[in-house]
């Protein structure tokens, strides 16, 4: 251990000489030793040989601060020219910043900023070129696109929603480039005609998009369901509809003003069901066409014993395909709650003619399910593959139809 109290006392020449040599040794070796020096000073170095670390005393002379690792290149610190890291990089938490005309994100001391408030943004302030920030939005506000100072994806202004996020990079001189914009619900930015498109949240029960809204994505959140009336327009108009209601009973009904959807029927319904909650509509040759026309029912108690289980869809047209599913609600014969399986039938008639045995069929407004056995029906055990008798009370019916 080479340490010293840095105090040269009065003594004979030889003693003072020895004390000076010890002082020089402590300076030369950064007070190296397995234990900390007894006498310390602010900003004093200590080579902690027990821990293998170079440490420095803090300005208040109250504790040691680790500088780096002894016997390692660059003290095991990342060089300015780059290098490899072996551990995780821990960054600061999100810092709240109220929105304003100029929302100065570059002045924040963290790379992660949560923007609060509803005031529109026209500038991110001034920062050195290369500075980057990740923004998360607490709610709805408008970010105004500027081709020079605030460059946004799709070259269009954006209306934010809660938990939307973006990556902004400073170009210097008050200009920013938004490289990535991600909506909280996962939907992409729409790129409609002229680039003037953004997600529009609709909370009312009715909505009528205008021709000028072409290319936009409308997200509907009304828990009781919404109705959309499409305009009678010429070719090329298109919209994207998303049903974000929390229950599948909240159906989004889309009607065309005096037009027919491709495939027949005057309207289409979208339930809030994974895989069936989004539809795109486009006017082609004076007819509104849809990207999908599927409908999936809520689970319904199985009616048994020559009774009919009706799932009303009200689409006014026979489907092209349909499939019945049983959903388990109480464990039985290897089935667990939430699991579903498709059901074959002895009779299958889209025109509405009932047959013998257990079967289902669909008309222009409803799906009908008929069971000839009271309280039970035949199935299979998924774990053994053997035929099994299933109790009707332990399962629910669901129907998927395609138009």
CORZICOR-V28644 format. One record per residue. N is the residue number from 1. RES is the residue in three letters. PSI is psi in degrees with one decimal (none if undefined). Layout:
n=N res=RES psi=PSI
n=N res=RES psi=PSI
This chain:
n=1 res=UNK psi=129.6
n=2 res=UNK psi=92.4
n=3 res=UNK psi=161.6
n=4 res=UNK psi=153.8
n=5 res=UNK psi=-0.3
n=6 res=UNK psi=35.9
n=7 res=UNK psi=115.6
n=8 res=UNK psi=110.8
n=9 res=UNK psi=164.8
n=10 res=UNK psi=128.9
n=11 res=UNK psi=-176.0
n=12 res=UNK psi=165.5
n=13 res=UNK psi=-43.3
n=14 res=UNK psi=-38.6
n=15 res=UNK psi=-42.5
n=16 res=UNK psi=-38.8
n=17 res=UNK psi=-44.5
n=18 res=UNK psi=-42.2
n=19 res=UNK psi=-39.3
n=20 res=UNK psi=-39.5
n=21 res=UNK psi=-40.8
n=22 res=UNK psi=-38.2
n=23 res=UNK psi=-44.9
n=24 res=UNK psi=-37.8
n=25 res=UNK psi=-39.2
n=26 res=UNK psi=-41.7
n=27 res=UNK psi=-44.6
n=28 res=UNK psi=-30.8
n=29 res=UNK psi=13.4
n=30 res=UNK psi=42.0
n=31 res=UNK psi=42.4
n=32 res=UNK psi=146.5
n=33 res=UNK psi=161.9
n=34 res=UNK psi=-15.8
n=35 res=UNK psi=157.9
n=36 res=UNK psi=148.2
n=37 res=UNK psi=144.3
n=38 res=UNK psi=-42.9
n=39 res=UNK psi=126.5
n=40 res=UNK psi=158.4
n=41 res=UNK psi=154.3
n=42 res=UNK psi=133.5
n=43 res=UNK psi=22.8
n=44 res=UNK psi=135.8
n=45 res=UNK psi=149.8
n=46 res=UNK psi=119.4
n=47 res=UNK psi=99.1
n=48 res=UNK psi=98.6
n=49 res=UNK psi=-21.3
n=50 res=UNK psi=-42.0
n=51 res=UNK psi=-13.2
n=52 res=UNK psi=32.7
n=53 res=UNK psi=145.8
n=54 res=UNK psi=125.8
n=55 res=UNK psi=158.2
n=56 res=UNK psi=142.7
n=57 res=UNK psi=139.8
n=58 res=UNK psi=169.6
n=59 res=UNK psi=-26.4
n=60 res=UNK psi=-2.4
n=61 res=UNK psi=45.1
n=62 res=UNK psi=-17.0
n=63 res=UNK psi=167.0
n=64 res=UNK psi=142.2
n=65 res=UNK psi=127.6
n=66 res=UNK psi=130.7
n=67 res=UNK psi=-45.2
n=68 res=UNK psi=-170.3
n=69 res=UNK psi=129.5
n=70 res=UNK psi=152.7
n=71 res=UNK psi=27.5
n=72 res=UNK psi=143.0
n=73 res=UNK psi=133.1
n=74 res=UNK psi=25.2
n=75 res=UNK psi=28.4
n=76 res=UNK psi=22.3
n=77 res=UNK psi=149.5
n=78 res=UNK psi=127.8
n=79 res=UNK psi=159.3
n=80 res=UNK psi=-27.0
n=81 res=UNK psi=0.5
n=82 res=UNK psi=175.0
n=83 res=UNK psi=-166.1
n=84 res=UNK psi=139.0
n=85 res=UNK psi=142.3
n=86 res=UNK psi=-9.7
n=87 res=UNK psi=175.4
n=88 res=UNK psi=147.4
n=89 res=UNK psi=117.5
n=90 res=UNK psi=120.2
n=91 res=UNK psi=166.9
n=92 res=UNK psi=158.9
n=93 res=UNK psi=169.1
n=94 res=UNK psi=135.7
n=95 res=UNK psi=133.1
n=96 res=UNK psi=139.1
n=97 res=UNK psi=120.8
n=98 res=UNK psi=137.4
n=99 res=UNK psi=152.2
n=100 res=UNK psi=176.0
n=101 res=UNK psi=-48.7
n=102 res=UNK psi=107.9
n=103 res=UNK psi=98.4
n=104 res=UNK psi=81.2
n=105 res=UNK psi=-27.5
n=106 res=UNK psi=-24.7
n=107 res=UNK psi=-9.4
n=108 res=UNK psi=147.3
n=109 res=UNK psi=5.9
n=110 res=UNK psi=154.9
n=111 res=UNK psi=-10.5
n=112 res=UNK psi=120.8
n=113 res=UNK psi=128.5
n=114 res=UNK psi=117.6
n=115 res=UNK psi=121.2
n=116 res=UNK psi=168.7
n=117 res=UNK psi=177.6
n=118 res=UNK psi=3.0
n=119 res=UNK psi=133.2
n=120 res=UNK psi=152.6
n=121 res=UNK psi=128.9
n=122 res=UNK psi=-8.7
n=123 res=UNK psi=146.7
n=124 res=UNK psi=11.6
n=125 res=UNK psi=-169.4
n=126 res=UNK psi=133.2
n=127 res=UNK psi=159.8
n=128 res=UNK psi=142.0
n=129 res=UNK psi=134.5
n=130 res=UNK psi=-17.6
n=131 res=UNK psi=137.6
n=132 res=UNK psi=150.7
n=133 res=UNK psi=143.5
n=134 res=UNK psi=122.8
n=135 res=UNK psi=141.5
n=136 res=UNK psi=133.5
n=137 res=UNK psi=137.7
n=138 res=UNK psi=-20.5
n=139 res=UNK psi=-157.8
n=140 res=UNK psi=130.9
n=141 res=UNK psi=169.7
n=142 res=UNK psi=128.6
n=143 res=UNK psi=119.2
n=144 res=UNK psi=122.7
n=145 res=UNK psi=138.3
n=146 res=UNK psi=125.4
n=147 res=UNK psi=-13.2
n=148 res=UNK psi=-49.9
n=149 res=UNK psi=-20.8
n=150 res=UNK psi=83.4
n=151 res=UNK psi=116.3
n=152 res=UNK psi=154.4
n=153 res=UNK psi=145.8
n=154 res=UNK psi=5.4
n=155 res=UNK psi=37.5
n=156 res=UNK psi=152.1
n=157 res=UNK psi=152.1
n=158 res=UNK psi=133.0
n=159 res=UNK psi=117.9
n=160 res=UNK psi=165.9
n=161 res=UNK psi=164.0
n=162 res=UNK psi=131.5
n=163 res=UNK psi=10.3
n=164 res=UNK psi=153.6
n=165 res=UNK psi=159.9
n=166 res=UNK psi=158.0
n=167 res=UNK psi=118.5
n=168 res=UNK psi=135.4
n=169 res=UNK psi=128.9
n=170 res=UNK psi=135.2
n=171 res=UNK psi=0.5
n=172 res=UNK psi=160.5
n=173 res=UNK psi=32.5
n=174 res=UNK psi=6.7
n=175 res=UNK psi=141.0
n=176 res=UNK psi=147.0
n=177 res=UNK psi=121.5
n=178 res=UNK psi=105.8
n=179 res=UNK psi=-33.3
n=180 res=UNK psi=135.4
n=181 res=UNK psi=126.4
n=182 res=UNK psi=124.9
n=183 res=UNK psi=146.0
n=184 res=UNK psi=-28.7
n=185 res=UNK psi=4.8
n=186 res=UNK psi=-7.6
n=187 res=UNK psi=145.0
n=188 res=UNK psi=163.0
n=189 res=UNK psi=135.2
n=190 res=UNK psi=145.3
n=191 res=UNK psi=65.4
n=192 res=UNK psi=-173.5
n=193 res=UNK psi=131.9
n=194 res=UNK psi=5.3
n=195 res=UNK psi=4.0
n=196 res=UNK psi=76.3
n=197 res=UNK psi=144.9
n=198 res=UNK psi=159.0
n=199 res=UNK psi=129.9
n=200 res=UNK psi=119.9
n=201 res=UNK psi=127.2
n=202 res=UNK psi=121.5
n=203 res=UNK psi=-7.6
n=204 res=UNK psi=178.1
n=205 res=UNK psi=-18.7
n=206 res=UNK psi=154.2
n=207 res=UNK psi=138.7
n=208 res=UNK psi=94.3
n=209 res=UNK psi=144.9
n=210 res=UNK psi=167.9
n=211 res=UNK psi=-35.0
n=212 res=UNK psi=-12.4
n=213 res=UNK psi=5.0
n=214 res=UNK psi=139.2
n=215 res=UNK psi=-8.4
n=216 res=UNK psi=159.0
n=217 res=UNK psi=124.1
n=218 res=UNK psi=125.9
n=219 res=UNK psi=120.2
n=220 res=UNK psi=130.7
n=221 res=UNK psi=2.1
n=222 res=UNK psi=124.1
n=223 res=UNK psi=-22.6
n=224 res=UNK psi=0.3
n=225 res=UNK psi=157.3
n=226 res=UNK psi=156.9
n=227 res=UNK psi=134.5
n=228 res=UNK psi=126.4
n=229 res=UNK psi=114.4
n=230 res=UNK psi=142.2
n=231 res=UNK psi=155.7
n=232 res=UNK psi=99.4
n=233 res=UNK psi=175.9
n=234 res=UNK psi=-177.4
n=235 res=UNK psi=156.9
n=236 res=UNK psi=-10.3
n=237 res=UNK psi=134.7
n=238 res=UNK psi=147.2
n=239 res=UNK psi=158.3
n=240 res=UNK psi=128.4
n=241 res=UNK psi=134.1
n=242 res=UNK psi=128.5
n=243 res=UNK psi=113.2
n=244 res=UNK psi=16.1
n=245 res=UNK psi=157.1
n=246 res=UNK psi=-11.0
n=247 res=UNK psi=148.8
n=248 res=UNK psi=-13.4
n=249 res=UNK psi=-19.4
n=250 res=UNK psi=87.7
n=251 res=UNK psi=135.4
n=252 res=UNK psi=115.3
n=253 res=UNK psi=124.0
n=254 res=UNK psi=122.8
n=255 res=UNK psi=149.7
n=256 res=UNK psi=130.5
n=257 res=UNK psi=95.8
n=258 res=UNK psi=8.6
n=259 res=UNK psi=166.6
n=260 res=UNK psi=141.2
n=261 res=UNK psi=147.9
n=262 res=UNK psi=130.0
n=263 res=UNK psi=-0.5
n=264 res=UNK psi=162.7
n=265 res=UNK psi=147.1
n=266 res=UNK psi=-9.1
n=267 res=UNK psi=168.9
n=268 res=UNK psi=143.3
n=269 res=UNK psi=139.0
n=270 res=UNK psi=116.4
n=271 res=UNK psi=159.1
n=272 res=UNK psi=77.0
n=273 res=UNK psi=130.1
n=274 res=UNK psi=126.7
n=275 res=UNK psi=-11.2
n=276 res=UNK psi=17.0
n=277 res=UNK psi=1.2
n=278 res=UNK psi=137.1
n=279 res=UNK psi=142.4
n=280 res=UNK psi=136.3
n=281 res=UNK psi=142.3
n=282 res=UNK psi=140.6
n=283 res=UNK psi=116.5
n=284 res=UNK psi=122.0
n=285 res=UNK psi=44.7
n=286 res=UNK psi=18.7
n=287 res=UNK psi=133.8
n=288 res=UNK psi=122.9
n=289 res=UNK psi=149.3
n=290 res=UNK psi=151.9
n=291 res=UNK psi=-27.1
n=292 res=UNK psi=148.0
n=293 res=UNK psi=70.1
n=294 res=UNK psi=154.2
n=295 res=UNK psi=129.5
n=296 res=UNK psi=128.9
n=297 res=UNK psi=163.2
n=298 res=UNK psi=156.3
n=299 res=UNK psi=134.3
n=300 res=UNK psi=143.0
n=301 res=UNK psi=137.9
n=302 res=UNK psi=124.3
n=303 res=UNK psi=126.9
n=304 res=UNK psi=151.0
n=305 res=UNK psi=64.4
n=306 res=UNK psi=27.8
n=307 res=UNK psi=162.7
n=308 res=UNK psi=128.0
n=309 res=UNK psi=109.6
n=310 res=UNK psi=125.7
n=311 res=UNK psi=105.0
n=312 res=UNK psi=126.4
n=313 res=UNK psi=-27.7
n=314 res=UNK psi=26.0
n=315 res=UNK psi=-9.7
n=316 res=UNK psi=19.6
n=317 res=UNK psi=145.5
n=318 res=UNK psi=141.6
n=319 res=UNK psi=163.7
n=320 res=UNK psi=-33.4
n=321 res=UNK psi=157.0
n=322 res=UNK psi=154.5
n=323 res=UNK psi=133.8
n=324 res=UNK psi=139.6
n=325 res=UNK psi=147.0
n=326 res=UNK psi=132.8
n=327 res=UNK psi=127.5
n=328 res=UNK psi=134.0
n=329 res=UNK psi=-20.9
n=330 res=UNK psi=133.9
n=331 res=UNK psi=133.1
n=332 res=UNK psi=137.6
n=333 res=UNK psi=41.5
n=334 res=UNK psi=-9.3
n=335 res=UNK psi=142.6
n=336 res=UNK psi=151.1
n=337 res=UNK psi=132.6
n=338 res=UNK psi=-20.7
n=339 res=UNK psi=147.0
n=340 res=UNK psi=155.8
n=341 res=UNK psi=146.5
n=342 res=UNK psi=148.8
n=343 res=UNK psi=128.1
n=344 res=UNK psi=167.5
n=345 res=UNK psi=158.7
n=346 res=UNK psi=-27.3
n=347 res=UNK psi=134.4
n=348 res=UNK psi=111.2
n=349 res=UNK psi=109.0
n=350 res=UNK psi=-20.6
n=351 res=UNK psi=-11.6
n=352 res=UNK psi=16.1
n=353 res=UNK psi=123.0
n=354 res=UNK psi=147.3
n=355 res=UNK psi=-163.8
n=356 res=UNK psi=159.2
n=357 res=UNK psi=-169.0
n=358 res=UNK psi=131.9
n=359 res=UNK psi=172.8
n=360 res=UNK psi=152.8
n=361 res=UNK psi=167.5
n=362 res=UNK psi=139.9
n=363 res=UNK psi=-162.9
n=364 res=UNK psi=-12.7
n=365 res=UNK psi=-12.3
n=366 res=UNK psi=160.0
n=367 res=UNK psi=134.2
n=368 res=UNK psi=134.7
n=369 res=UNK psi=129.4
n=370 res=UNK psi=132.6
n=371 res=UNK psi=130.5
n=372 res=UNK psi=-17.1
n=373 res=UNK psi=140.6
n=374 res=UNK psi=116.6
n=375 res=UNK psi=-15.2
n=376 res=UNK psi=163.0
n=377 res=UNK psi=161.9
n=378 res=UNK psi=143.0
n=379 res=UNK psi=-153.2
n=380 res=UNK psi=146.9
n=381 res=UNK psi=118.3
n=382 res=UNK psi=-21.9
n=383 res=UNK psi=-27.0
n=384 res=UNK psi=-23.5
n=385 res=UNK psi=3.2
n=386 res=UNK psi=153.2
n=387 res=UNK psi=142.7
n=388 res=UNK psi=149.5
n=389 res=UNK psi=124.7
n=390 res=UNK psi=139.7
n=391 res=UNK psi=129.3
n=392 res=UNK psi=-36.3
n=393 res=UNK psi=-14.6
n=394 res=UNK psi=1.5
n=395 res=UNK psi=159.6
n=396 res=UNK psi=153.4
n=397 res=UNK psi=143.7
n=398 res=UNK psi=143.5
n=399 res=UNK psi=134.9
n=400 res=UNK psi=124.3
n=401 res=UNK psi=146.7
n=402 res=UNK psi=136.0
n=403 res=UNK psi=none
